[in-house]
Amino acid sequence: MTSTAISAQGTDISIGTGTGAAKTISAISLGNPTIITATTHGLTNGDVVTLAGLTGVDAAVLNGQAVSVRNVTTNTFAVYIDTTGKTITAAGTATSVSFTSIANVRSFSGFDGTASEIDVTNFASVAKEFVLGLVDSGMLTFELDYDSDNSGHIALRAKQVSGSLSGFKMTLPDATVITFNAYVKKFSLAGGVDAVIRTSVDLRITGAITGL
């Protein structure tokens, strides 16, 4: 059987560095994917937007999420978050996020979080019983060759110093777009004889990961 493996070569990791104009959401069709109506939104496939202002008891599933848009038409786009059976209503806004590519990335690993275990064992149990709690989305760690003039490196360092939250986007060579919010916990430098200066970055992900 021919391998269907995805090459890592060509992967891009980018950090959110700005926002565009908010697009008004006038309707929403729940399901998987979720279809959002925003008249003449001007978005293209792969753009990332932050959703806000939606209402309903399950609105938190979408509000605050930075998501890649797909299946774009003139007035609609899809986001791959499952809202089947949820109660979410428009109006709201979709604000585009601009990203700066982080140069010279050599390797990455992460998205390694796990759900907590909740012990629900009781007197009628014949063995320990558990249900899964909330998912911890974990960390993303990557190594890069340092460039003090690269805008992506400058943005990473600034976020590490300020301790503020930022959006991130990873685009794989097969056009898969993974988005998430994270804090830059570590931005370290290392060097040696006959070697370039390397940087190790630790991102602490908060909230859900979309597109993975």
HELIX and SHEET records of a PDB file:
HELIX    1   1 ALA A   59  VAL A   61  5                                   3    
HELIX    2   2 SER A  151  SER A  162  1                                  12    
SHEET    1   A12 ALA A  27  SER A  29  0                                        
SHEET    2   A12 THR A  34  THR A  37 -1                                        
SHEET    3   A12 THR A  76  VAL A  79 -1                                        
SHEET    4   A12 ALA A  66  ARG A  70 -1                                        
SHEET    5   A12 VAL A  48  ALA A  52 -1                                        
SHEET    6   A12 GLY A  92  SER A 101 -1                                        
SHEET    7   A12 ASP A  12  ILE A  25 -1                                        
SHEET    8   A12 SER A 166  THR A 171 -1                                        
SHEET    9   A12 VAL A 177  ALA A 190 -1                                        
SHEET   10   A12 ARG A 198  THR A 210 -1                                        
SHEET   11   A12 MET A 139  ASP A 145 -1                                        
SHEET   12   A12 VAL A 105  GLY A 110 -1                                        
SHEET    1   B 2 ALA A 115  ASP A 119  0                                        
SHEET    2   B 2 PHE A 130  VAL A 135 -1                                        
END                                                                             
